[in-house]
Amino acid sequence: MRQVEQRWYIRTPIQEGEVFSSWLIRSALDLGCSPLTLVNLLWKKWRGLTIDIDRGLSEEKLDVLLKHCFINKHEVQETMLSSYFPALIPINYNKNQRIPWILALGIRNRSNVSGRQICTQCLSFTHTPPYLRIKWRMGWHSGCDIHKTILIDHCPQCRITLQPTKVDIEHGSLAICTSCYADLSTFIQRPVDVDALRFQHQADQVLESQLGQYNQKNISSTEWFEIARTWLSFIRSPLNMKSPNLLQMFESFNIDLNIDYPITPVAFEFLSVQEREKLLSILNKIMALPCDLIVERSLEYRVSRSYFWDKRKKLPLQLQLMKEKMLKPSKIVLPKDNAIAMGKPKSKKSVQRKWLRLLRKLQKGGTSDFSSIAP
């Protein structure tokens, strides 16, 4: 007797702009089982929820999935981050590494310490079920295009990082916090920074068209994102905070490089939404400056090229040409009796950065309540 192959007949439609993991979770709930159960039934021993499954599936695993659903291959592929790789990274880039601009999850089993952010009001739409947008995985997204409010990456009630892969039948939807069961769609957030939102709109346009414009020149999207990323490293450089001339130079552009609070010393893709919002707000203003004007002001304020990235760093062509037009650094030889005294106390910002790094390590180890160990 011929054995009939068992199929699950996934009928859950993909919502507009939905990310793959969101659709997979909703499909499991519609079938009356947990996402973990569905993944095990589809791919046997493969632990798909313990990795960043949104980055894409192999052809073999994708073919297995398509046997069980009524959605075409192209529609499923559009829910995966890999569909955006050509606009973000060069062809020869190692895709197994962290992808620039795509938020890293910091996964340990099914837990993640970062990388998931949502608009609470978007989850409350009555005409669509609560679902996660693929654009919310992009590092330049810190606010909602529709509601103009800041996104959240922690539950406002219990302060635990959002963990959508832990959603189960008892939660019922992606709008429920998996830790304290709070309805995330009921929380209203503050307005997002205007300049951060402007950069977000511009980056979305570059991503969509795969073309960008910088310094009044048309360039590829990969080059545009590389230039933006290079300026981000400049904004975050502690060296910049030690040059009054540099700070005054950017103040002449109405740009304040001073950040009110320390930024966690990790890669941009691991930062919280509030930290990225502040950096992107500054970045938006800098990206609008013509290179010749930056050179002109650097000469006026006597700011040398040494403050603009390490000389060993390979820069995009336009930034390299700009840097070469700036003043060469003057070599200062200190007298021997003016040696730096040992045991000098660390600066406040340095201590705060180390404290943020410690909190992150504790969070990875499962500690979530830091109120009792405040510095």
C-alpha positions as CSV (number, residue, x, y, z in Angstrom):
1,M,0.0,0.0,0.0
2,R,1.4,3.4,-1.0
3,Q,2.2,5.7,1.9
4,V,0.8,9.2,1.6
5,E,3.2,12.0,2.4
6,Q,2.0,14.1,5.3
7,R,1.6,17.8,4.6
8,W,0.7,20.7,6.9
9,Y,-1.0,22.9,4.3
10,I,0.1,26.3,5.7
11,R,-2.5,28.8,4.6
12,T,-1.5,31.9,6.6
13,P,-1.0,34.8,4.1
14,I,2.1,36.9,4.3
15,Q,1.4,40.5,5.3
16,E,2.8,43.5,3.5
17,G,6.5,43.9,4.4
18,E,6.4,41.0,6.9
19,V,9.7,39.3,8.0
20,F,10.1,35.6,7.6
21,S,10.2,34.6,11.3
22,S,7.0,36.6,11.9
23,W,5.1,34.7,9.2
24,L,6.5,31.3,10.5
25,I,5.4,32.1,14.0
26,R,1.9,33.2,12.9
27,S,1.6,30.1,10.7
28,A,2.3,27.8,13.7
29,L,-0.3,29.6,15.9
30,D,-2.9,29.3,13.1
31,L,-2.2,25.6,12.9
32,G,-2.7,25.3,16.7
33,C,0.9,24.4,17.6
34,S,4.0,26.2,18.9
35,P,6.5,27.6,16.4
36,L,9.1,25.2,17.9
37,T,6.8,22.3,17.0
38,L,6.2,23.4,13.5
39,V,10.0,23.9,12.8
40,N,10.7,20.4,14.2
41,L,8.0,18.9,12.0
42,L,9.2,20.7,8.8
43,W,12.9,20.3,9.2
44,K,13.3,17.5,11.7
45,K,16.4,18.0,13.9
46,W,17.3,21.4,12.5
47,R,17.0,24.1,15.2
48,G,15.9,27.0,13.1
49,L,14.7,29.2,15.9
50,T,18.1,29.2,17.6
51,I,19.7,31.1,14.7
52,D,18.8,34.2,12.8
53,I,16.4,32.5,10.4
54,D,15.4,35.8,8.8
55,R,18.7,35.9,7.0
56,G,17.4,33.2,4.7
57,L,17.0,29.4,4.1
58,S,19.1,27.1,1.9
59,E,17.4,25.9,-1.3
60,E,16.9,22.5,0.2
61,K,15.1,23.8,3.3
62,L,13.1,26.3,1.3
63,D,11.9,23.4,-1.0
64,V,10.8,21.5,2.1
65,L,8.8,24.5,3.3
66,L,7.1,25.1,-0.1
67,K,5.8,21.6,-0.1
68,H,3.6,22.5,2.9
69,C,2.3,25.9,2.0
70,F,0.2,27.6,-0.6
71,I,2.6,30.6,-1.1
72,N,5.0,30.8,-4.1
73,K,8.8,30.8,-3.7
74,H,9.4,34.5,-4.7
75,E,6.9,35.7,-2.1
76,V,8.6,33.7,0.7
77,Q,12.1,34.9,-0.4
78,E,11.0,38.5,-0.2
79,T,10.4,38.1,3.6
80,M,14.1,37.2,4.1
81,L,16.9,39.7,4.8
82,S,19.0,38.0,2.1
83,S,16.9,39.7,-0.5
84,Y,18.4,43.0,0.6
85,F,22.1,41.9,0.7
86,P,22.9,43.1,-2.9
87,A,22.0,46.6,-1.9
88,L,24.0,46.6,1.3
89,I,27.2,44.6,0.8
90,P,29.7,43.9,-2.1
91,I,29.4,40.7,-4.0
92,N,32.5,39.2,-2.5
93,Y,31.4,39.9,1.1
94,N,31.3,36.9,3.4
95,K,27.6,36.5,4.1
96,N,28.3,34.3,7.1
97,Q,29.7,37.3,9.0
98,R,27.6,40.0,10.6
99,I,26.0,42.0,7.8
100,P,26.5,45.8,8.2
101,W,23.3,47.7,9.1
102,I,21.2,44.6,9.8
103,L,20.5,44.4,13.5
104,A,22.2,41.5,15.2
105,L,20.2,39.3,17.5
106,G,22.9,38.1,19.9
107,I,21.2,34.7,20.0
108,R,21.7,32.1,22.7
109,N,19.3,29.2,22.2
110,R,16.0,30.9,21.5
111,S,16.9,34.0,23.5
112,N,18.2,37.2,21.9
113,V,19.8,40.2,23.7
114,S,19.1,42.7,20.9
115,G,17.9,43.1,17.3
116,R,14.1,42.9,17.7
117,Q,12.2,46.2,17.6
118,I,8.6,47.1,17.0
119,C,6.1,50.0,16.8
120,T,3.5,49.3,19.4
121,Q,0.8,51.2,17.5
122,C,1.4,49.2,14.3
123,L,0.6,46.0,16.3
124,S,-2.9,47.4,17.2
125,F,-4.2,47.6,13.6
126,T,-7.6,46.1,13.4
127,H,-7.5,45.2,9.7
128,T,-4.3,43.0,10.0
129,P,-3.0,40.6,12.7
130,P,0.0,41.7,14.7
131,Y,3.1,41.0,12.7
132,L,6.8,42.0,12.5
133,R,8.1,44.2,9.6
134,I,11.3,43.3,7.8
135,K,12.3,47.0,7.9
136,W,12.4,46.8,11.7
137,R,15.5,44.6,11.3
138,M,17.4,47.5,9.6
139,G,19.8,49.4,11.9
140,W,18.8,52.8,10.5
141,H,15.2,52.3,11.6
142,S,14.6,53.9,15.0
143,G,11.0,55.2,14.5
144,C,7.7,54.4,12.8
145,D,7.1,56.0,9.4
146,I,3.3,55.9,10.0
147,H,3.0,57.1,13.6
148,K,6.3,59.1,13.9
149,T,7.0,57.5,17.3
150,I,10.1,55.7,18.5
151,L,10.3,51.9,18.2
152,I,10.9,49.8,21.3
153,D,13.2,46.8,21.8
154,H,12.2,46.0,25.4
155,C,8.8,45.4,27.0
156,P,7.8,48.7,28.6
157,Q,6.3,46.8,31.6
158,C,9.0,44.2,32.5
159,R,11.9,45.7,30.6
160,I,12.9,42.3,29.1
161,T,14.2,42.3,25.5
162,L,11.5,41.4,23.0
163,Q,11.7,37.6,22.3
164,P,9.2,36.8,19.5
165,T,10.7,33.3,18.9
166,K,9.5,32.3,22.4
167,V,5.8,33.0,21.5
168,D,3.7,30.0,22.2
169,I,0.0,29.0,22.0
170,E,-0.7,30.6,25.4
171,H,0.4,34.0,24.1
172,G,-1.8,33.8,21.0
173,S,-0.1,36.6,19.0
174,L,3.1,38.5,18.5
175,A,1.6,41.5,20.4
176,I,2.0,39.7,23.7
177,C,5.2,39.9,25.8
178,T,6.5,36.4,26.2
179,S,7.9,37.3,29.7
180,C,5.1,39.2,31.5
181,Y,2.2,38.7,29.1
182,A,1.6,42.4,28.7
183,D,-0.2,43.5,25.6
184,L,2.5,45.6,23.8
185,S,-0.1,47.2,21.4
186,T,-1.5,49.2,24.3
187,F,1.6,51.2,25.0
188,I,2.1,54.7,23.4
189,Q,5.7,55.8,22.8
190,R,7.3,59.3,22.5
191,P,7.9,61.0,19.1
192,V,11.0,59.9,17.3
193,D,13.8,62.4,16.6
194,V,13.1,64.3,13.3
195,D,16.6,64.0,11.9
196,A,16.8,60.3,12.7
197,L,13.5,59.8,10.8
198,R,14.8,61.8,7.8
199,F,17.9,59.6,7.6
200,Q,15.6,56.6,7.8
201,H,13.5,57.8,4.9
202,Q,16.6,58.5,2.8
203,A,18.2,55.1,3.6
204,D,15.0,53.3,2.7
205,Q,15.0,55.1,-0.7
206,V,18.6,54.1,-1.3
207,L,17.9,50.5,-0.3
208,E,14.8,50.3,-2.6
209,S,16.5,51.9,-5.7
210,Q,20.0,50.5,-5.0
211,L,21.3,54.0,-5.9
212,G,22.3,56.9,-3.6
213,Q,23.7,60.4,-3.8
214,Y,26.5,61.8,-1.7
215,N,28.4,65.1,-2.2
216,Q,26.1,65.8,-5.2
217,K,27.3,62.7,-7.0
218,N,25.3,59.6,-7.9
219,I,26.8,56.4,-6.4
220,S,25.7,52.8,-5.8
221,S,23.8,51.9,-2.7
222,T,26.7,49.8,-1.3
223,E,29.0,52.8,-1.5
224,W,26.4,55.1,0.0
225,F,25.9,52.8,3.0
226,E,29.7,52.4,3.3
227,I,30.1,56.2,3.5
228,A,27.4,56.5,6.1
229,R,28.9,53.7,8.1
230,T,32.3,55.4,8.0
231,W,30.8,58.7,9.3
232,L,29.2,56.7,12.1
233,S,32.6,55.5,13.2
234,F,33.8,59.1,13.2
235,I,30.8,60.2,15.4
236,R,31.5,57.4,17.9
237,S,35.2,58.0,18.1
238,P,36.3,59.1,21.7
239,L,39.2,61.0,20.2
240,N,36.7,63.6,18.8
241,M,35.6,64.5,22.2
242,K,39.1,65.7,23.1
243,S,39.4,68.4,20.4
244,P,37.7,71.7,21.2
245,N,38.6,72.9,17.7
246,L,36.8,70.0,16.1
247,L,33.7,70.4,18.3
248,Q,33.6,74.2,17.4
249,M,34.0,73.3,13.7
250,F,30.9,71.1,13.7
251,E,29.0,73.6,15.9
252,S,29.5,76.0,13.1
253,F,27.3,73.6,11.1
254,N,24.8,73.5,13.9
255,I,25.9,69.9,14.7
256,D,26.7,68.9,18.3
257,L,29.0,66.0,18.5
258,N,28.6,65.7,22.2
259,I,26.3,62.9,23.2
260,D,24.5,63.3,26.6
261,Y,24.9,59.7,27.6
262,P,27.7,57.1,26.9
263,I,27.1,54.8,23.9
264,T,27.5,51.1,24.7
265,P,31.0,50.1,23.3
266,V,29.6,47.4,20.9
267,A,29.0,47.3,17.1
268,F,26.3,49.6,15.8
269,E,24.0,46.6,15.0
270,F,23.9,45.6,18.8
271,L,23.0,49.1,20.1
272,S,19.6,49.9,21.6
273,V,17.1,51.9,19.6
274,Q,17.7,55.0,21.8
275,E,21.4,54.9,21.2
276,R,21.0,54.4,17.4
277,E,18.4,57.2,17.3
278,K,20.9,59.7,18.7
279,L,23.7,58.6,16.3
280,L,21.5,58.6,13.3
281,S,20.2,62.1,14.1
282,I,23.8,63.4,14.0
283,L,24.6,61.3,10.9
284,N,21.8,62.8,9.0
285,K,23.2,66.3,9.4
286,I,26.8,65.3,8.5
287,M,25.7,63.3,5.4
288,A,24.2,66.5,4.0
289,L,27.4,68.5,4.2
290,P,29.5,68.9,1.0
291,C,33.0,67.6,1.3
292,D,34.5,70.8,0.1
293,L,32.7,72.8,2.8
294,I,34.0,70.3,5.5
295,V,37.6,70.8,4.2
296,E,37.1,74.6,4.2
297,R,36.0,74.6,7.8
298,S,38.7,72.3,8.9
299,L,41.3,74.7,7.6
300,E,39.5,77.6,9.2
301,Y,39.4,75.9,12.6
302,R,42.9,74.4,12.3
303,V,41.6,70.8,12.6
304,S,44.0,68.3,11.2
305,R,43.2,65.1,9.2
306,S,44.3,63.0,12.1
307,Y,40.8,63.5,13.7
308,F,39.1,62.1,10.7
309,W,39.6,58.3,11.0
310,D,42.7,56.3,11.6
311,K,45.2,56.5,8.8
312,R,45.3,52.7,8.5
313,K,41.5,52.6,7.8
314,K,40.6,52.2,4.2
315,L,38.1,54.9,3.3
316,P,35.5,55.3,0.5
317,L,37.1,57.3,-2.3
318,Q,35.2,60.5,-1.7
319,L,36.1,60.6,2.0
320,Q,39.7,59.7,1.2
321,L,40.0,62.6,-1.3
322,M,38.4,64.9,1.3
323,K,40.8,63.9,4.0
324,E,43.9,64.4,1.8
325,K,43.0,68.1,1.4
326,M,43.0,68.7,5.2
327,L,45.9,69.8,7.3
328,K,48.6,67.3,8.1
329,P,49.0,66.7,11.8
330,S,51.8,68.5,13.6
331,K,54.1,66.3,15.6
332,I,54.4,67.3,19.2
333,V,57.4,66.1,21.2
334,L,56.8,66.3,25.0
335,P,59.7,66.8,27.3
336,K,60.8,63.8,29.3
337,D,59.8,65.4,32.6
338,N,56.3,65.8,31.3
339,A,55.5,62.1,31.3
340,I,52.0,60.9,32.0
341,A,51.5,60.2,35.7
342,M,50.6,56.5,36.4
343,G,47.5,55.8,38.3
344,K,45.5,58.7,36.9
345,P,41.8,58.2,37.4
346,K,39.7,57.1,34.4
347,S,37.3,59.6,33.0
348,K,33.6,59.4,33.8
349,K,32.6,58.4,30.3
350,S,35.3,55.7,30.2
351,V,33.9,54.2,33.4
352,Q,30.3,54.4,32.1
353,R,31.3,52.6,28.9
354,K,32.8,49.8,30.9
355,W,29.7,49.6,33.1
356,L,27.5,49.3,30.0
357,R,29.7,46.5,28.7
358,L,29.3,44.7,32.1
359,L,25.5,45.0,32.0
360,R,25.5,43.5,28.5
361,K,27.5,40.5,29.8
362,L,25.1,40.0,32.7
363,Q,22.2,40.2,30.3
364,K,23.7,37.4,28.2
365,G,24.0,35.3,31.3
366,G,20.3,35.7,32.0
367,T,20.3,38.5,34.6
368,S,17.6,41.0,33.9
369,D,17.2,43.0,37.1
370,F,20.0,45.5,37.5
371,S,18.3,47.8,40.0
372,S,20.2,46.2,42.9
373,I,23.6,46.7,41.3
374,A,23.5,50.3,40.2
375,P,26.9,52.0,39.9
